[in-house]
Amino acid sequence: MIAARRLWTEQLFVPFWRERSNFKRDSQAMTNESKKQIQDVRQSKRFSGVVVPLVTPATADGRGDGDGLLRIVDRLAEAGAEPFVFGTTGEASSVPNEEKARLTGVICDSYAGKMNLYAGIAGNCLDESVELAKRFADMGVTVAVANLPSYYALEDAQMLRYFEVLADAIPLPLIIYNIPATTGMSIPLDIVDQLSAHENIVGLKDSERDEVRLGEAIIRYRNRTDFSHFVGWAAQSKNALLLGSDGLVPSSGNLVPEMYRELYDFALKRDLSAVQDLQDLTDDISLIYQKGRSLGSALAALKVLMSELGHCEKYMWPPLVEIDGDEEAELRLQIVKAVGV
């Protein structure tokens, strides 16, 4: 797992044409008829579009900053994006469930019923995940998201059983979250296929850095009206959308949600030049806080950028720590240059 985390930033921006993926070829080879079919199916799905995995703002005394969180969600709503609370970017494993419930309530008070609200319920205790999902459902959350428990290495049959039991027990539709960088495990697509037949499992958010897998998954699910595919690898946003993925889950969307919404819209129109321009712009912004950093350090850098833009403070949830000194000053300078503030 340690090796996987060290490779996280190195793998993030490997150009897709250096790998054995056929993303570009497959997308260009699609007929106009097949492109229209994919577009029609995508528009019929309940879950699609730009879903931003929110940072979880904190205060100096270690509590969640509800006002800061609501400011971020307000920006997403204006940009045409939707929020995903308590994922990897939200330091979910470090935020107490009581704080998760309180902060989610702040969002639901303003936005329940007005947009899809995605909420992470992952944890190493199944009963706690189920209880959290029930509380979220009562507040007005739309859909739950869960990755694998990460303490034990699980066999395929155990992965299958875990998600089946979870989906049976919760009152919300469930999106499977594949993120080997933190769990140390990849959920095989054959297991995802079996889970996709469950009436309460509605999608896959895949953050694995594997172009072949990503392309295969998109092709499997792009014509399924009952199952959505979200790409959790922002550097592959353009390629994934053009091939037929239903949506994006970019951490950089905390900074520039409007850019990702424009990228998504231009991809649907198949305006290749505009999509490429936006992919390049968002990649550059992502590099500011991700390049050369571990996942935890990248999240701390992201919060510095959010602080500079006035969205929330830079405080982290332990065990992660804040960035300060010269490194903080350089980050603040770079984001001001990048977004023109």
N, C-alpha and C positions, 0 to 999 in steps of 0.2 A: 504493500500500500504506500509506503514511503517513497519508493521509486516512482509509483504512478503519480504522486503529488509533485515530485520534482519535474516530471515530464510534462506537467499540465500546460505550462506556458510555452514550452518548446514545441509541443504538438499543435498548439492553438492556431498558429498562422502558417502551417505547412501548405503551400499552394496545392490545390486539388489536382493539378495536372502532373505533379511529381509522383503521385500515388497511382495505384492500379484502378482507381475509380473511373467509371464511364459516365459521370454526371453530365459533362458538357455534350458528349456525343449523343447520349440518350435523350437529352432535352431537345437538341436540334433535330433529332430524327423523328420526333413526334409529328404526326400529321395534324393539320388544322382541326380535323374532326376529333382526334383524341385530346387535343388541347382544350377544345370547347367542352368535351365530356368531363374532363378533370375540373374545369372551372365551374361547371354546373353542379357537380358533386360537392366541391368545396363550399360553394355558397349555400348548399342545403344543410350543411353540418352545423350542429349547435355550438361546437367549440372550434374556433379558428381565429386567425388574425394575429395581432401583436399582443403578447402577454408578457409583462415585465416582472421579473423576479425581484421584488423590492428588497432594498436594504431595510434592516430593522433599526430605526433611529433610537439612540439611547441618550440618557442624560448623564451628567457627571456623577450622580449618586447611584447609577446602575439600574435605573428603571427605564421602561420603554417611553419614548417620546410620542405620545398620541398626536399632538399638534403637528409635529414634523412629518409623521406618517401620512396624516390627512393632506398636508400640503403636497406631498409627492403624488398621492392618488388624484388630487385635483388636477395636477399637471397631466397625468395620464389620460384622464377623462377628456380634457381639452384637446389632446393629441389624437384621440381615437384609439387608445390602447387600454388594456385591462390589467388589473393587478394580480400578482401571485405572491401571497405572503408566506413567510416561513419555509422558503426553500434554501438552497445552499448559499445564495447571495444574502439571504436574510439571517444568516448565522443560526438557523433553526435549532441545531443541536445544543445551542448554548442558552436559548431563551426559555425560561420556565413556562410551563403550560398555563399557569394563571395569568402571566403577562401576555401570552399569545391570545388568550380569550379576551382579555381586556382591550388589547390593541385592535383585535379583529372587530370587537364591538364598536369601536370608534369609526371604523370604515363602514360597517354595515348600517350604522345609524344614518349615514349620508347617502350610501350607494346601493343598499340591498334592493333588488328588484329593478335597478336601473342599468346594470351591466353585469356581466359574468364576474364573480369573485372567486378566485382560485386560492385554496389554502392548504398548506402542507401539514400533514398529520404524522409524518414519519417518526419512528422512534424504535428503540430496542424492546419495548414492552407492548405487545399487541393490545392488551386491555386499555392501556393509556391512549393509544392511537384511536381506538374505537370510541372511547369516552370523549376525546377531543373532537372527533368528527361529529358526534351527537351535539356537542355544545355549539360548534360552528353551524350546523344545520339549523338549530333553533334561532340563531342570530340572522340567518339569511344568506350564508355562504352558498355558492352555486355548485361547486365541485371540489372534491378533495384530491390531493396529490400525495403520493407516497413512494419513496424509494425503499430498497431492501434494508432490513436491520443489518448493522454492519459489524457486529462483534464476532459472530461465527461465520466461517466460510460455508456457504450453503450449496447443496447439490441441486440439480435442476428440479427434481421432484419436490424438494423443500421450498424452492422459490415459488413454484406453481401453487403449492398448498397454502403458502403464506398469503399470497394475494387473493386466492379464492376465499379463504376464511375472512380476511379483512373486508373484501367486497360484500360478502354475505352479511356482515355484522353492522355495516354503517348505513345511515339513511341518506347518504349523498352518492352521486355517481363518482367513480374513481378513475383517475389518470395514473398510469404506471410511470414511474420516473426512473430511468436508467442512467446511473452516474458512477461508473467504475472508479473515477478519480477519488471519490470519498468512501465508497462502500468496499472497494477492492474486488467487486464482482460485476460481470457483465451478464445481463439477462438475455439468454439466447432468443433469437427471433422466433424459433419454433415454440418456445414457452409463451412468448407474447401472443403468438397466433392462437394458442389454446385459450389464453386468458381473454382474448378479444371476443370470444364467443359468450363470455359471461354477460348477462343482461345489465349488470351494474358497472362494468368496466368499459369506459368510453374512449380511451385514448392512450397514447404513448408519448411521453416527453423524453427524447433521447439526447443525452449530452456526451455520448461516447465519441471519441475522436477517431473514427474509422470510416473513411469515405465509402468503402465497399458496403459495409453494413448499412450506412445511412441511405445509400442509393437503393439497396434491396428493400429496406423497410418502407421507403416512400412508394416504391412500385407495388409493394404488397397492399398498402392501405389507402392509396390515393383514390381508389374507386369505391371505398367502403363508406356508405352514408352513415353508418352507425359507429364509426371508429375513426378518431382523428390522430394525425401525426404532427407532432411539434418538434422542430429542430432546436436543440439547446446548445448549438455551436454557432455563435454569431458570425464567425468568419465564413461559414458556409450558407448564410442566409439566402443569397441570390441563387446559388446553384440548387439548393433544396426547394425553394419556392418554384423555380422554373420547371423542376422535375415533377412537382405536384404535392409537396408538403403543404399541410393546412395552416401552419403558423410558425411563429418565431417566439423564443423565450430568451431574449438577450439581456444580460446583466447591464450592458452599456445603455440600455433603454432607460435606466434610472437618470441618466444624464441627458439623453437626446431622444425621448420617445417619439417626437414628431418625425425625426429622420427615419426611424424604423417603420413608422406608419407609411411614410412616403415610399420607402423601399418596397414594402408589402404591396401597396397599391400599384406601383409601376410594374412590379413583377406580374400582378394579375393582368395588367394591360399588355404585358410582354414588351415593354419599352426597354430594350436591352441596354441602351446607352445610359439612360437615367438610372436604371438599377445598378449598373456597374459603378457609376459615379457615387451613388449612395453607399454601396458596399465599401468602396475605397475610403470614403469619409468616416464611416462608422468604424472601420478597421483601425484607422489612425487614432481615433478617440480611444478605442479599446486598448491600444498599445500603451497609451499614457500610463495606465495603472496596472496593466497586466505584464508587460514585457520584463523578463528577468526576475519576476517575483513568484513565490509560492502562492498557492491559492489563498491562504490566510492573509498573507501580506498584501496581495492584490485587493482583497476586500477592504483592508484598512486604508489602502491608497484610494480606493473608490470613495470611501466616506470622506476623505480629505477633499476630493473634488466636489462632492455633494455639499460639503460645508462652504467651500469657496463660492459656489453658485447660490448659496443661501437656502438650500433645501432642508438641511438637518445638520446637527453637530457631528464631529468626527469620532465620538466615543464608540468603543467596541465592547462586545460582550465577551467576558473571559471564557476561554484562555487567550483569545486574540487581544492584541494590544494596539494602541494608537501609534501612528507615525508622527514624528515631530522633527524639529531642527531643520537642517539644510534640505533633507529629503522632502519634508512637508512644503517648504518654501518653493522648491523646484516644481512639485506637483501643482501647486496653486498657479504658478506662472504658466505652466503648460496648458492647463485647461482654459485659462483666460485667453491665451493665444488661439486655442483650437475653436472655441465657440464664440469668440468676439465679444466677450463681456467687458 
